[in-house]
């Protein structure tokens, strides 16, 4: 007996446990875990098939679930599988069906009027082709990786006969997470349709040639990202089989207009999703320089490491089902990644932060040139934190993870970045009359601070806050009880919307706080000098498609002193003080001579300008101290005597300070920074003016020459050299070289001999380019007296001739 389609009662009328062919009954027992062989699903027992449902006079039979015992799953890099053939008489023995009378009996061998079983023989997930179309082929993980909302093709080949839509029914199951369910969005069952559905998973036949069937599968644009299991169900004459076809990975899709990470411009998508290298800006607001960074989001193992990071985050461990169900939301993913890149919550995070210049039991933060080595070390040592990181390392690793998952991201540097611990939008600094630090303050000004911007919609907020969002994985302050920060809309920071999610007051202070210098005089009295335009300078990121700096300060704040800026401060409930900078009679600034190079002496000057029409008498002092980029001050390396001077009307005078190499050589941290403070006291008014400047002492350049014609899969030679600029030999010299598409991981060259003063270290290294197009070869140099020296060379690799 055959039932017509209109005679079948919908699944919702079938009791729990038998809905949709009894999937709940067989899944737990028969679906193998990934990496194991696939055995055919065993048939439901005969008593289960005796359950008949009567409604409105119609009888519906639950779909039988049965197949051959000998079906095995085979996997290869091409995503193909083969099911060995089973004799027809053997197949009949493993089928169970129901008769028209409602009684349960074993299925008899097929007769002429009944269709032969539809048996899957092989399948192909087309990993390479789908990877190219979904822009994931560079991941090279030998697995199907696709982006949500975009169709991907698979091919099914059946044994013995072709698929016949008149008698055969095909459907698919997709599942992610340890406890998949349709209510949480981590499981879906869908049948073959004529056209794809945008709001749910769908399957559409593309082409049929004999026993081969090409099918296009597609997820909704808001599906959860992560690892999925794909199962095919076949049904003929209400008796069916289930086949575990394989696993695949689903990522965010910035190319899809309905995805919450959609980015309209293709050049931006190439830079912020596909580019595997970039530049990170460091130095000071007066001396900006860049270091190269290998993000390497498509390198081998990186995707698996990123997904593992999601699986061991504390939210997943507390509630695995809820965590997996929220992985459709880039806001949620961003907070998880921000927390997991640091280890301050004892959550098995990736990086251990350290800022005290003591890195002997790990790697100096200045030595890293890429994220891949860090992530692989984290995996290799059982997800134990990698030592050590600072802000740019935290931001760069988070950028790698977000780009890998499909969320457009970039590293941003904020110069003179405030760390306001008490949320009063004021950074208090205490100095004596010589400009020396009088006492410590928890508030600090970092000479630069790096964070991450990720592109996403914010449906959880009112309209107008989509676009770039700040995420800061550097552990500074807690957010909702954990060390993470963001995502905070850049638009909300600019507008002073302090009550929106997440962490806007803290980031607002980083770019807007006032700096108040308290000058402690000999009699204990304190004088105030306010510098309201010191914080949030030259906010920088790499330009799109070019190795140049893009200034994005205007995205974060209105011009200093503008009406818009004042309105924002009022909205932020901050009364901006007006003492100090406006209409100063005397103006003070610090100037640096050319040649502030490591190993050399150089001069700094306090430049005093009299903006009045009368002579002024003042006292000027200069003090220089070694510093770290997070604002921590070290030993003194230069100080002038107090100098009294008369300045003519509208005139300018300079007070010099010579900074000697022998003074700063052993005091300089690996950040190569010296902080100079100038203090001016106007004898006529009693006013005190403070000027501050961070000086970066430059490392020597690394020279990189490419010998020969760069071509894919052809040996290439790079010549790398560096001159020792110091007066002492360099011992323990190590060059580390890496570049996506140019090297297999990192290449290390250890020099056997010391490099004498003014001598050149030079060596050659063989490369074998794998990828075509523009690639970056990056080099780091480490030694006992010279550390964190960086260099890079762009190399254009031609395609291999056909």
C-alpha positions in Angstrom: 0.0 0.0 0.0 1.3 3.5 -0.8 0.0 6.6 0.9 -0.4 9.8 -1.0 1.4 12.8 0.3 -1.8 14.5 1.2 -2.7 11.5 3.4 0.3 11.9 5.6 -0.3 13.6 9.0 2.3 16.3 9.6 5.2 15.6 12.0 3.7 17.7 14.7 0.9 15.1 15.1 3.4 12.4 15.9 4.2 11.7 19.5 7.5 12.9 20.9 10.2 10.3 20.2 8.8 9.4 16.7 8.7 12.9 15.2 10.5 13.2 11.9 11.1 9.6 11.5 12.1 8.9 15.1 15.3 11.0 14.9 15.3 11.4 18.6 15.3 7.6 19.0 18.3 6.9 16.8 20.5 9.9 17.0 22.0 9.2 20.3 22.7 5.6 19.6 23.7 5.7 16.0 25.4 8.9 14.9 29.2 8.3 15.3 31.4 11.0 16.7 33.6 12.9 14.3 36.7 11.0 13.1 35.2 7.5 13.6 33.8 5.2 10.9 30.2 5.5 10.0 28.1 2.5 10.6 24.6 2.3 9.0 21.8 3.2 11.3 20.1 0.2 12.7 16.4 -0.2 11.9 13.7 0.7 14.4 12.4 -2.3 16.3 9.1 -3.8 15.0 7.1 -2.8 18.1 7.8 0.9 17.5 6.3 0.6 14.0 3.1 -0.8 15.5 2.3 2.7 16.7 -0.4 4.1 14.5 -1.8 7.6 14.7 -5.4 8.1 13.8 -6.6 11.7 13.1 -9.6 12.7 11.1 -9.7 9.2 9.7 -6.2 9.3 8.2 -3.4 7.1 9.3 0.2 8.3 9.3 3.3 6.2 9.6 6.5 7.5 11.1 9.3 7.4 8.6 11.3 4.2 9.0 15.0 4.6 9.8 17.0 1.7 8.6 20.0 0.9 6.4 22.8 -1.6 5.8 25.0 -2.6 8.6 28.1 -2.5 6.5 28.0 1.2 5.5 31.2 2.9 6.5 32.2 6.5 6.4 35.4 7.3 4.6 37.0 10.8 4.7 39.7 12.4 2.7 41.0 15.9 2.0 38.6 16.2 -0.8 35.6 15.7 1.4 34.5 12.5 -0.3 33.1 9.3 1.0 32.2 5.8 -0.3 29.6 3.3 0.9 30.4 -0.3 -0.1 27.7 -2.1 -2.0 25.5 -4.6 -0.3 23.5 -7.3 -2.1 19.8 -6.6 -2.5 18.8 -9.6 -0.5 21.0 -8.4 2.3 19.4 -5.0 2.2 15.9 -6.4 2.5 16.8 -8.2 5.6 17.6 -4.9 7.4 14.4 -3.1 6.6 11.3 -2.8 8.7 8.0 -1.5 7.4 4.3 -1.3 8.2 1.4 -2.6 6.3 -1.7 -0.8 5.3 -3.7 -2.5 8.0 -1.6 -0.9 10.7 0.0 -4.1 11.9 3.7 -4.3 12.2 5.6 -7.0 10.3 9.0 -7.5 8.8 9.4 -6.1 5.3 9.2 -8.7 2.6 11.8 -8.8 -0.2 11.0 -6.2 -2.9 8.5 -7.2 -5.6 8.1 -5.7 -9.0 5.6 -3.0 -7.9 7.8 -1.6 -5.1 10.7 0.8 -5.7 14.2 -0.5 -4.9 16.0 1.1 -1.9 17.8 4.4 -2.6 21.3 3.6 -1.4 24.1 6.2 -1.0 27.3 4.9 -2.5 29.7 8.0 -2.4 29.6 11.7 -1.8 31.8 14.7 -2.4 31.7 17.9 -0.3 33.8 19.8 -2.9 36.0 21.3 -0.3 38.3 23.1 -2.8 35.5 24.5 -5.0 33.4 25.6 -2.1 36.5 27.0 -0.4 37.2 29.2 -3.4 33.7 30.4 -3.7 33.4 31.2 0.0 36.9 32.7 0.2 38.1 30.1 2.7 40.4 28.0 0.4 43.5 29.6 1.9 42.8 27.9 5.2 44.1 24.7 3.7 42.6 22.6 6.5 41.4 19.8 4.3 37.9 20.3 5.6 34.8 22.0 4.2 34.7 25.7 5.5 31.8 27.8 4.3 30.2 31.2 5.2 26.7 31.6 6.4 23.9 32.7 4.1 25.9 31.5 1.0 25.0 28.3 -0.9 27.6 25.5 -1.1 27.4 22.4 -3.3 27.7 18.7 -2.5 27.4 15.7 -4.8 25.6 12.4 -3.9 26.1 9.3 -5.9 23.6 6.4 -5.4 24.2 2.7 -5.9 22.1 0.7 -8.3 19.7 3.4 -9.4 19.2 7.1 -9.7 17.2 9.3 -7.3 13.5 9.5 -8.4 11.6 12.4 -6.8 8.3 10.6 -7.4 9.2 7.8 -4.9 12.3 9.1 -3.0 12.4 11.7 -0.3 15.7 13.3 0.7 16.2 15.4 3.8 19.2 16.7 5.8 20.1 17.3 9.4 22.7 19.9 10.5 23.9 20.0 14.1 26.4 22.0 16.1 27.4 21.8 19.7 27.2 19.0 22.2 23.4 19.3 22.8 21.9 20.4 19.5 18.3 21.4 19.4 16.0 23.3 17.0 14.7 25.6 19.7 18.2 26.9 20.4 19.1 27.2 16.8 21.9 24.6 16.9 20.0 21.9 15.0 17.9 21.9 11.8 16.1 19.3 9.8 15.1 20.4 6.3 13.8 18.7 3.1 14.6 19.2 -0.5 12.8 22.2 -2.0 12.5 23.9 -5.4 14.1 27.2 -4.2 16.2 28.2 -1.2 14.7 29.7 1.9 16.6 32.7 3.2 15.3 32.4 6.8 16.3 28.8 7.4 18.5 26.0 6.2 17.6 24.8 2.7 18.5 22.2 0.1 17.9 22.5 -3.6 18.7 20.1 -6.4 21.1 21.7 -8.9 21.7 18.9 -11.4 21.1 15.2 -11.9 23.2 13.0 -14.1 22.4 9.3 -13.9 23.0 8.1 -10.4 24.7 11.4 -9.4 22.8 14.2 -7.7 24.2 17.7 -7.2 22.6 19.5 -4.2 23.0 23.1 -3.1 22.8 23.6 0.7 22.5 27.0 2.3 22.3 28.3 5.9 20.4 31.4 7.0 22.5 34.5 7.3 22.0 34.5 11.1 23.0 30.8 11.7 25.3 30.0 14.6 29.0 29.7 13.6 31.1 26.7 14.5 31.6 23.0 13.7 28.6 21.2 12.2 27.7 17.6 11.5 25.8 16.9 8.3 23.5 13.9 7.9 21.5 12.7 4.9 18.2 10.9 5.3 16.7 8.9 2.4 13.2 7.6 2.4 11.5 5.3 -0.2 8.0 3.9 0.4 8.2 5.3 3.9 11.2 3.3 4.8 14.6 5.1 5.0 18.2 5.2 5.9 20.4 7.8 7.5 24.0 8.6 6.5 26.5 10.7 8.4 28.1 12.6 5.4 30.7 14.6 7.3 31.6 17.7 9.2 31.9 21.2 8.1 32.7 24.6 9.6 30.4 27.7 9.3 31.8 31.2 9.6 30.4 34.7 9.6 29.9 36.2 6.1 30.8 39.9 5.6 29.9 39.5 1.9 26.2 38.8 2.7 23.9 41.8 3.0 21.8 40.1 5.7 24.7 39.1 7.9 25.3 41.3 10.9 29.0 41.6 9.9 28.2 42.7 6.3 30.7 45.2 5.0 29.8 46.8 1.7 33.1 47.8 0.2 35.2 45.0 -1.4 38.5 46.7 -0.7 37.7 47.0 2.9 36.7 43.3 3.0 40.1 42.4 1.5 41.9 44.4 4.0 40.0 43.6 7.2 39.0 40.0 6.5 41.3 38.4 3.9 44.6 40.2 4.5 46.9 38.0 6.6 49.5 40.7 7.3 49.5 44.3 8.3 51.2 47.1 10.3 50.8 48.1 13.9 51.6 51.7 14.9 53.8 52.4 17.9 56.2 55.1 19.2 54.9 58.4 20.5 52.5 61.0 19.2 55.5 63.1 18.0 57.3 60.1 16.5 55.0 57.5 15.0 56.5 54.4 13.5 55.0 51.0 12.5 56.0 47.4 13.1 55.0 44.5 10.7 52.6 41.8 12.0 51.7 38.4 10.5 48.0 37.9 11.5 48.0 34.5 9.6 44.3 33.8 10.1 44.3 31.3 7.3 47.4 29.4 8.3 47.3 25.7 9.2 45.7 24.9 12.6 44.6 28.5 13.3 40.9 27.9 12.6 40.8 24.8 14.8 42.6 26.8 17.6 40.1 29.6 17.3 37.2 27.3 17.6 38.8 25.5 20.5 39.1 28.9 22.2 35.3 29.3 22.0 34.8 25.8 23.4 36.9 26.3 26.5 35.7 29.8 27.4 34.0 29.9 30.8 30.6 30.7 29.4 30.7 27.5 27.4 31.8 25.4 30.3 29.0 26.9 32.5 26.2 26.3 29.9 27.3 24.7 26.6 23.9 24.8 25.0 23.4 28.5 25.7 26.9 29.4 24.6 26.5 27.6 21.3 23.1 29.1 20.6 24.6 32.6 21.0 27.4 32.1 18.5 25.3 33.6 15.8 25.9 37.0 17.4 29.2 38.8 16.7 28.7 41.0 19.8 28.7 37.9 22.0 31.7 36.4 20.1 33.6 39.7 20.5 33.2 39.7 24.3 34.3 36.0 24.5 37.4 36.7 22.4 38.2 39.8 24.3 38.2 37.8 27.5 40.0 34.7 26.2 43.0 36.5 24.7 44.1 37.5 28.2 44.4 35.0 31.1 43.6 37.4 34.0 40.4 35.5 34.9 42.3 32.2 35.2 40.2 31.1 32.2 43.0 29.4 30.2 43.4 32.5 28.2 46.0 32.9 25.4 48.4 35.5 26.7 50.0 36.5 30.0 50.5 40.3 30.2 53.6 41.8 31.7 55.0 45.3 31.8 58.0 45.2 34.2 60.8 44.5 31.7 61.4 41.1 33.2 60.8 38.5 30.5 63.5 35.9 31.1 61.1 33.0 31.7 59.2 33.7 28.4 59.3 35.8 25.3 59.6 39.6 25.5 56.4 41.2 24.1 58.7 43.2 21.8 60.0 40.0 20.1 56.7 38.8 18.6 56.1 39.5 14.9 52.9 37.4 14.4 49.9 35.7 16.0 50.4 32.2 14.5 53.4 31.3 16.7 51.5 32.5 19.8 48.4 30.6 19.1 50.3 27.4 18.2 52.3 27.6 21.4 49.1 28.0 23.4 47.7 24.9 21.8 50.9 22.9 22.1 51.2 23.5 25.8 47.6 22.5 26.6 46.1 26.0 26.5 48.4 27.4 29.1 49.0 31.2 28.8 51.9 32.2 26.6 54.4 34.5 28.2 54.4 37.5 27.5 52.1 40.1 25.9 51.4 43.8 25.9 48.6 45.8 24.3 49.6 45.5 20.7 50.1 41.7 21.1 46.7 41.3 22.8 45.0 43.3 20.0 46.8 41.6 17.2 46.0 38.1 18.4 42.4 39.1 18.9 42.4 40.5 15.3 43.6 37.2 14.0 40.8 35.3 15.8 38.1 37.7 14.7 39.2 37.7 11.0 39.5 33.9 11.1 35.9 33.6 12.2 34.8 36.1 9.5 34.4 39.3 11.4 36.1 42.3 9.8 38.7 43.7 12.2 41.7 46.0 12.5 44.2 47.1 15.1 44.0 50.7 16.2 46.6 52.7 18.1 45.7 55.6 20.4 48.5 58.0 21.4 48.6 59.5 24.8 46.0 57.0 26.0 44.5 57.6 29.4 43.9 54.9 32.0 41.3 56.5 34.2 40.8 54.1 37.2 38.3 56.2 39.1 36.2 57.2 36.2 36.4 61.0 36.9 37.8 61.8 33.4 40.8 63.3 35.0 44.4 61.9 35.2 46.3 63.3 38.1 50.1 63.6 38.0 52.3 64.8 40.9 55.8 66.3 40.3 58.1 68.5 42.4 59.7 71.8 41.3 62.4 69.9 39.4 59.8 68.1 37.3 60.6 64.8 39.0 57.7 62.5 39.9 56.6 63.2 43.5 54.3 60.2 44.1 52.6 57.4 42.2 49.1 57.7 40.9 47.0 54.7 39.8 45.9 56.8 36.8 48.3 56.7 33.9 48.9 58.0 30.5 50.2 55.3 28.1 52.3 56.9 25.4 50.4 54.6 23.1 47.7 51.9 23.6 46.4 49.4 21.0 43.0 48.0 20.8 40.8 46.2 18.2 38.0 47.5 16.1 35.5 45.0 14.7 32.7 45.7 12.2 29.2 44.6 13.1 25.6 45.7 13.4 24.3 46.5 16.9 20.6 45.3 16.9 20.8 45.3 20.7 21.1 49.1 20.6 19.1 52.0 19.1 19.7 52.8 15.5 22.9 54.6 14.5 25.5 52.5 16.4 26.3 49.9 13.7 29.8 49.8 12.2 33.2 49.9 14.0 33.1 48.6 17.6 36.0 48.9 20.0 37.2 45.6 21.6 40.1 45.7 24.0 41.5 42.4 25.2 44.4 44.0 27.2 43.4 43.4 30.8 42.9 46.8 32.5 39.5 46.9 34.2 36.7 44.3 34.7 33.5 44.4 32.7 30.6 42.5 34.1 33.0 40.7 36.4 35.6 39.6 33.8 38.6 41.2 32.2 37.2 42.2 28.8 36.2 45.4 27.1 33.6 46.1 24.5 32.2 46.0 22.0 31.7 49.7 22.3 30.4 51.6 19.2 32.9 54.2 18.1 30.0 56.5 17.3 28.8 56.3 21.0 32.4 57.2 22.1 32.4 60.2 19.9 29.0 61.3 21.1 29.6 60.7 24.8 26.7 58.2 25.1 28.0 56.8 28.3 25.1 54.5 29.2 25.2 52.2 26.2 26.8 48.8 26.1 29.7 48.1 26.6 32.3 49.9 28.6 32.0 53.3 26.9 33.0 55.5 29.9 36.4 53.7 30.1 37.2 54.1 26.4 35.8 57.7 26.4 38.3 58.6 29.0 41.1 56.9 27.1 40.7 59.5 24.3 39.2 62.5 26.2 40.4 62.8 29.8 42.1 65.9 31.1 45.6 65.6 32.5 46.1 67.6 35.7 49.7 68.2 36.9 50.0 68.9 40.6 53.3 70.7 41.3 54.3 70.1 44.9 56.4 73.0 46.1 59.0 73.1 48.8 56.5 74.4 51.4 54.0 71.6 50.6 51.7 73.8 48.6 50.3 72.3 45.4 49.8 74.2 42.2 47.6 73.0 39.3 48.5 72.9 35.6 45.9 71.4 33.3 46.6 70.0 29.9 43.2 69.3 28.4 44.4 68.5 24.8 47.1 65.9 25.7 45.0 62.8 25.6 43.7 60.9 22.5 46.1 62.0 19.8 46.8 60.7 16.3 44.5 57.7 16.6 45.9 55.5 13.8 45.4 52.3 11.8 46.8 50.9 8.6 45.4 52.3 5.4 43.4 50.1 3.0 45.6 48.4 0.5 48.7 50.5 1.3 51.5 50.5 3.8 50.7 53.9 5.1 48.9 55.3 8.2 45.3 56.4 8.3 44.4 58.9 11.0 41.0 58.1 12.4 41.0 60.5 15.3 37.9 62.2 13.9 35.9 59.0 14.3 36.5 59.2 18.1 36.3 62.9 18.9 35.3 66.3 17.6 38.1 68.8 17.1 39.6 70.2 20.3 37.8 73.3 21.5 34.9 73.0 19.0 31.2 73.5 20.0 30.5 69.8 19.3 33.3 68.8 21.7 31.9 70.9 24.5 28.5 69.5 23.9 29.8 66.0 24.2 31.5 66.7 27.5 28.3 68.1 28.9 26.5 65.0 27.8 29.2 62.9 29.5 28.6 64.9 32.7 32.1 66.3 32.7 32.7 70.0 33.5 35.8 70.8 31.5 38.3 73.0 33.5 39.4 76.2 31.8 42.7 76.8 33.7 46.0 76.6 32.0 46.1 76.4 28.3 43.9 79.3 27.1 45.6 82.6 26.4 48.8 81.8 28.2 51.2 84.7 28.6 54.1 82.2 28.5 54.1 79.1 26.3 56.2 76.1 26.9 57.0 73.2 24.6 59.8 70.5 24.3 61.8 70.0 21.1 64.1 67.1 20.2 67.2 67.3 18.0 67.8 65.0 15.1 69.5 61.7 15.7 67.8 60.3 18.8 69.3 56.9 17.9 70.2 54.1 20.2 73.9 54.3 21.0 74.1 58.0 20.4 73.9 61.2 22.5 71.2 63.7 21.6 69.7 67.0 22.8 66.3 68.1 24.0 65.2 71.7 24.5 62.6 73.5 26.6 61.3 76.2 24.3 59.7 79.2 26.1 57.7 81.8 24.2 56.6 85.1 25.6 53.3 86.0 24.0 52.9 89.3 25.8 54.0 92.9 25.1 56.2 93.1 28.3 59.3 91.4 29.5 58.7 88.3 31.7 61.0 86.6 34.2 60.7 82.8 34.7 62.5 79.7 36.0 62.8 76.6 33.8 63.8 73.0 34.7 64.2 69.9 32.5 64.1 66.3 33.8 64.4 63.1 31.7 63.6 59.6 32.9 63.4 56.2 31.3 59.8 55.1 30.8 57.6 52.2 29.7 54.9 52.6 27.1 52.2 52.2 29.8 53.3 55.3 31.6 55.5 53.7 34.3 58.6 55.8 35.0 62.1 54.4 35.5 65.4 55.9 36.7 66.5 59.4 35.9 68.8 59.9 32.9 69.1 63.6 32.7 68.4 66.8 34.7 69.2 70.5 34.3 69.8 73.0 37.1 67.1 75.5 37.7 67.6 78.3 35.2 66.2 81.9 35.7 65.8 83.8 32.5 64.4 87.1 31.2 62.4 86.9 28.0 61.8 89.9 25.8 58.2 90.7 24.6 57.2 88.3 21.7 60.5 86.5 22.0 61.6 82.9 22.4 64.3 81.2 24.4 65.7 77.7 24.7 67.0 75.7 27.6 69.0 72.6 26.5 69.5 69.2 28.1 72.1 66.8 26.7 71.0 63.1 27.1 74.0 60.9 27.1 74.1 57.3 25.9 76.2 56.3 28.9 73.4 57.6 31.1 70.4 56.0 29.5 72.2 52.8 28.2 71.4 50.6 31.2 68.2 52.4 32.2 66.3 52.2 29.0 63.5 49.5 28.9 62.8 47.4 25.8 60.2 50.1 24.9 63.1 52.5 24.1 61.3 55.4 25.7 62.5 58.5 27.6 60.0 60.8 29.2 61.0 64.5 29.4 59.2 66.9 31.7 59.8 70.7 31.5 58.6 72.9 34.4 58.2 76.7 34.0 57.4 79.1 36.9 56.3 82.6 36.0 57.7 84.8 38.8 55.3 87.7 38.0 52.1 85.7 38.2 53.2 82.6 40.2 51.7 80.4 37.5 53.3 77.0 36.8 53.3 75.5 33.3 54.2 71.9 32.6 55.2 70.4 29.2 55.7 66.6 28.7 57.2 64.7 25.7 57.9 61.1 25.2 61.0 60.4 23.1 61.5 57.2 21.2 65.1 56.2 20.9 65.4 54.6 17.5 66.7 51.1 16.8 68.9 50.5 13.8 67.2 49.4 10.6 67.1 45.8 9.3 67.9 45.7 5.6 66.2 43.0 3.4 67.2 42.2 -0.2 65.4 39.8 -2.4 67.7 38.0 -4.8 66.2 36.5 -8.0 62.8 36.6 -9.5 60.0 35.9 -7.0 57.8 33.1 -8.4 55.4 30.6 -6.9 56.9 27.3 -5.9 60.4 28.4 -7.0 63.3 28.9 -4.5 63.8 32.5 -3.5 66.8 33.9 -1.6 66.5 36.7 1.0 69.6 38.5 2.2 69.1 40.1 5.7 71.5 42.4 7.5 71.9 44.7 10.5 74.7 47.0 11.7 75.5 47.1 15.4 75.3 50.9 16.4 76.4 50.4 20.0 79.9 50.7 21.6 79.7 47.1 22.9 79.5 43.8 21.1 76.1 42.1 20.7 75.9 38.5 22.0 73.2 35.8 21.6 72.1 37.3 18.3 69.0 35.7 16.8 67.0 36.6 13.6 63.4 35.3 13.3 61.8 35.4 9.8 58.3 34.7 8.9 55.7 35.6 6.3 52.4 34.1 5.2 52.9 32.3 1.8 56.7 32.8 2.0 57.7 30.6 4.9 56.4 27.5 6.6 56.0 28.9 10.1 59.0 30.7 11.5 62.6 30.5 10.3 65.3 31.1 13.0 68.9 32.1 12.3 71.2 32.1 15.3 74.6 33.8 14.9 77.5 31.8 16.2 79.8 34.8 16.8 79.1 38.2 18.6 78.5 41.2 16.4 81.2 43.8 17.2 80.6 47.5 17.5 79.8 49.1 14.1 80.1 45.6 12.5 77.4 44.2 10.1 75.6 40.9 10.7 74.5 39.4 7.4 73.1 36.1 6.2 71.0 34.6 3.4 67.9 32.4 3.8 66.1 30.2 1.2 62.4 30.7 0.8 59.8 28.7 -1.2 56.8 31.0 -1.9 53.4 29.1 -1.8 51.0 32.0 -2.5 50.9 34.5 -5.3 50.5 38.3 -5.1 51.7 40.8 -2.5 53.3 39.1 0.5 55.3 40.5 3.5 58.6 39.1 4.7 59.0 40.1 8.3 62.1 40.0 10.5 62.8 40.4 14.2 66.2 40.7 15.7 67.1 39.9 19.4 70.4 40.1 21.3 71.6 41.0 24.8 71.8 44.8 24.2 69.5 45.3 21.3 66.0 43.8 21.3 62.7 44.1 19.5 64.3 45.3 16.2 61.8 44.9 13.4 62.0 45.1 9.6 59.9 43.9 6.6 59.9 43.8 2.8 57.0 43.6 0.5 57.4 40.8 -2.1 55.2 40.3 -5.2 55.1 36.6 -6.1 54.3 35.8 -9.7 52.1 32.8 -10.6 53.9 29.6 -11.5 53.9 29.2 -15.3 51.4 26.7 -16.7 
